[in-house]
Amino acid sequence: MSLRFGDHVSTAETDYGTVLLDERGGAYWELNPTATLVVRTLLDGAEEADAAAVLVREFDIDQGQALRDVETLVQQLRSSGLAS
């Protein structure tokens, strides 16, 4: 399933990744460059397996670990109310 941030979430690219601001409560989240790559891939409409494949290509990591990492990131973004 692709990813979509809520209307209350502002994003800003930095030299170190992406910063997310939850405007409802003022909480900031910082995504490292790897998480930023995953989020960009998902925001472009890709599925979680596709984002994992990007990680495998970019970082030569195990497919299973890449998929678990993507699923964990997405779960955290959704459970925090930042994404759907």
Buried (B, 14 or more C-beta within 10 A) or exposed (E): EBBEBEEEBEBEEEEEBBBBBBEEEEEEBEBEEBBBBBBBBBBEEBBBEBBBBBBBEEEEBEEEEBBEBBBEBBEEBEEEBBBE
